């Protein structure tokens, strides 16, 4: 239970950070692209951040499902704005 609560707190904190660094929904014409992989540990976090960005902050969000390596490449190229997971050895 503690792990779930700490995960939710982390996701909310990250979403507030992302929201605080953007100029505002009216100044961001293209949808925010969030990279994600259908891992059970990532799907809920990604969809929670999407809901916060869309419903609370007014942004348009597009989820881009891809393998992790492709997501890193997408972030590096600017095709994906951010991703919420990382598997570091």
C-alpha atoms as a printed R data frame, in Angstrom:
   type eleno elety resid chain resno      x      y       z
1  ATOM     1    CA   UNK     A     1  0.000  0.000   0.000
2  ATOM     2    CA   UNK     A     2  2.858  2.386   0.788
3  ATOM     3    CA   UNK     A     3  4.327  1.741  -2.644
4  ATOM     4    CA   UNK     A     4  1.054  2.686  -4.359
5  ATOM     5    CA   UNK     A     5  0.700  5.880  -2.336
6  ATOM     6    CA   UNK     A     6  4.302  6.900  -2.978
7  ATOM     7    CA   UNK     A     7  3.852  6.188  -6.709
8  ATOM     8    CA   UNK     A     8  0.738  8.372  -6.866
9  ATOM     9    CA   UNK     A     9  2.529 11.175  -5.006
10 ATOM    10    CA   UNK     A    10  5.479 10.921  -7.393
11 ATOM    11    CA   UNK     A    11  3.214 11.041 -10.465
12 ATOM    12    CA   UNK     A    12  1.338 14.075  -9.164
13 ATOM    13    CA   UNK     A    13  4.609 15.838  -8.319
14 ATOM    14    CA   UNK     A    14  5.983 15.099 -11.802
15 ATOM    15    CA   UNK     A    15  2.807 16.333 -13.449
16 ATOM    16    CA   UNK     A    16  2.975 19.563 -11.460
17 ATOM    17    CA   UNK     A    17  6.607 19.985 -12.510
18 ATOM    18    CA   UNK     A    18  5.716 19.440 -16.167
19 ATOM    19    CA   UNK     A    19  2.792 21.833 -15.903
20 ATOM    20    CA   UNK     A    20  4.910 24.447 -14.189
21 ATOM    21    CA   UNK     A    21  7.545 24.390 -16.903
22 ATOM    22    CA   UNK     A    22  5.139 24.968 -19.781
23 ATOM    23    CA   UNK     A    23  3.924 28.405 -20.805
24 ATOM    24    CA   UNK     A    24  0.238 27.508 -20.654
25 ATOM    25    CA   UNK     A    25 -2.369 25.612 -22.626
26 ATOM    26    CA   UNK     A    26 -3.296 28.569 -24.785
27 ATOM    27    CA   UNK     A    27  0.328 29.026 -25.914
28 ATOM    28    CA   UNK     A    28  0.971 25.365 -26.742
29 ATOM    29    CA   UNK     A    29 -0.807 24.690 -30.047
30 ATOM    30    CA   UNK     A    30  0.319 21.105 -30.675
31 ATOM    31    CA   UNK     A    31 -0.664 18.184 -28.453
32 ATOM    32    CA   UNK     A    32  1.804 17.091 -25.805
33 ATOM    33    CA   UNK     A    33  3.192 13.710 -26.835
34 ATOM    34    CA   UNK     A    34  3.830 11.298 -23.981
35 ATOM    35    CA   UNK     A    35  5.759  8.134 -24.817
36 ATOM    36    CA   UNK     A    36  4.692  4.973 -23.021
37 ATOM    37    CA   UNK     A    37  4.971  1.212 -23.085
38 ATOM    38    CA   UNK     A    38  2.131 -1.064 -22.012
39 ATOM    39    CA   UNK     A    39  3.882 -2.193 -18.844
40 ATOM    40    CA   UNK     A    40  1.567 -2.631 -15.880
41 ATOM    41    CA   UNK     A    41  3.761 -0.335 -13.779
42 ATOM    42    CA   UNK     A    42  3.674  2.435 -16.389
43 ATOM    43    CA   UNK     A    43  0.188  2.414 -17.849
44 ATOM    44    CA   UNK     A    44 -1.555  3.827 -14.780
45 ATOM    45    CA   UNK     A    45  1.059  6.567 -14.264
46 ATOM    46    CA   UNK     A    46  0.927  7.654 -17.889
47 ATOM    47    CA   UNK     A    47 -2.854  7.761 -18.006
48 ATOM    48    CA   UNK     A    48 -3.038  9.632 -14.698
49 ATOM    49    CA   UNK     A    49 -0.655 12.314 -15.959
50 ATOM    50    CA   UNK     A    50 -2.629 12.505 -19.218
51 ATOM    51    CA   UNK     A    51 -5.862 13.015 -17.252
52 ATOM    52    CA   UNK     A    52 -4.293 15.760 -15.137
53 ATOM    53    CA   UNK     A    53 -2.842 17.540 -18.161
54 ATOM    54    CA   UNK     A    54 -6.116 17.350 -20.111
55 ATOM    55    CA   UNK     A    55 -8.805 17.746 -17.458
56 ATOM    56    CA   UNK     A    56 -7.117 20.037 -14.950
57 ATOM    57    CA   UNK     A    57 -4.622 21.987 -17.032
58 ATOM    58    CA   UNK     A    58 -6.416 22.100 -20.392
59 ATOM    59    CA   UNK     A    59 -3.711 20.631 -22.640
60 ATOM    60    CA   UNK     A    60 -4.286 18.278 -25.557
61 ATOM    61    CA   UNK     A    61 -2.326 15.067 -24.976
62 ATOM    62    CA   UNK     A    62 -1.373 12.309 -27.393
63 ATOM    63    CA   UNK     A    63 -0.081  8.993 -26.042
64 ATOM    64    CA   UNK     A    64  2.585  7.394 -28.224
65 ATOM    65    CA   UNK     A    65  2.997  3.677 -27.527
66 ATOM    66    CA   UNK     A    66  6.401  2.380 -28.566
67 ATOM    67    CA   UNK     A    67  9.298  0.287 -27.354
68 ATOM    68    CA   UNK     A    68 11.537  2.020 -24.818
69 ATOM    69    CA   UNK     A    69 14.483  2.387 -27.211
70 ATOM    70    CA   UNK     A    70 12.279  4.085 -29.779
71 ATOM    71    CA   UNK     A    71 10.921  6.393 -27.086
72 ATOM    72    CA   UNK     A    72 14.413  7.523 -26.054
73 ATOM    73    CA   UNK     A    73 15.143  8.225 -29.707
74 ATOM    74    CA   UNK     A    74 11.842 10.110 -30.035
75 ATOM    75    CA   UNK     A    75 12.644 12.290 -27.019
76 ATOM    76    CA   UNK     A    76 16.131 12.979 -28.394
77 ATOM    77    CA   UNK     A    77 14.688 13.949 -31.800
78 ATOM    78    CA   UNK     A    78 11.849 16.020 -30.347
79 ATOM    79    CA   UNK     A    79  9.138 13.708 -31.702
80 ATOM    80    CA   UNK     A    80  8.044 12.815 -28.144
81 ATOM    81    CA   UNK     A    81  7.895 15.475 -25.423
82 ATOM    82    CA   UNK     A    82  8.541 13.183 -22.452
83 ATOM    83    CA   UNK     A    83  8.094  9.703 -21.033
84 ATOM    84    CA   UNK     A    84  7.327  8.641 -17.491
85 ATOM    85    CA   UNK     A    85  9.305  5.439 -17.201
86 ATOM    86    CA   UNK     A    86 12.841  4.223 -17.277
87 ATOM    87    CA   UNK     A    87 14.315  0.836 -16.587
88 ATOM    88    CA   UNK     A    88 17.847  1.357 -15.377
89 ATOM    89    CA   UNK     A    89 19.940 -1.706 -14.549
